Every structure is written in structure tokens, then in C-alpha cells.
Amino acid sequence: MKANKVRKLSGRTPNTGNRRESKNMHSKTACLLAAFAVLIFALFLSANFGNIANAAEGTDDVEYKYYTTITVEKGDTLWDLAIEYYSEKYYDSVSDYVDEVKTINGLKSDTIHEGAKLVIVYFSQEYK
């Protein structure tokens, strides 16, 4: 007769510890992902509400770009006209404005003459 061999276990179910560790890791990972998603969502909302608030506040600051024709009067210079019409909001300097006026009017120099017609750029909050 053959004797039945009994295999003795160490009192612990195989792989039980690994399953618990795995579940804990999955729980921690899920919690971290959820926290990260909530953070991203909160940042998204704050950015969008900030833009909406800025848009609502900034409606009075909207300016439209227009062109008008003026007649050069005695003593006018291109630079005097530029200082009168240019906007710091849209040009880095008076020189940039002068360059645009020269380009629009096909001028090669800053010299203008009494009676000449010039197209001038100006900005207004009024929508025309």
C-alpha cells in the first residue's frame, strides 16, 4: 500500500498577501487619479470663469479701428498728427504709427504739405 503523502502548508493561503497588496495599490492609484482629475477640473473652471469675468468687465474698453481723411493745414507735421491720433494701446511708439500712416498714404518721407489729403487711423469705442 502506498502511503498518502500530505503536503503541509505553512498555515497561509497562497498569494493572499499579494492580492491584498495589489488591491491597496489599485485603491491608492484610483484615489490619486481622482484627486488629479478634480484638480484639473478646478483649474479649468477657474480659468474659464476668469475669462468670462474679464470679458464682461472689458466690454467698455473695446475700441474699433477706423480710417478718416484729413486735409493737412499750415504748420501740420506728420509727427504732430501722429501724436494727436495714435493710441498707446495699439502701437508701441509714435514712430510705429507714423510708419503705418506713411504706408497707407504711399509716403516715402515724413514731409507733408498744406492742402494734402491724408488717410489717418484712429480708434473709437463707438461702433459705426
Salt bridges, closest charged atoms under 4 A:
GLU100 OE2 - LYS65 NZ 2.90
ASP110 OD1 - LYS102 NZ 2.94
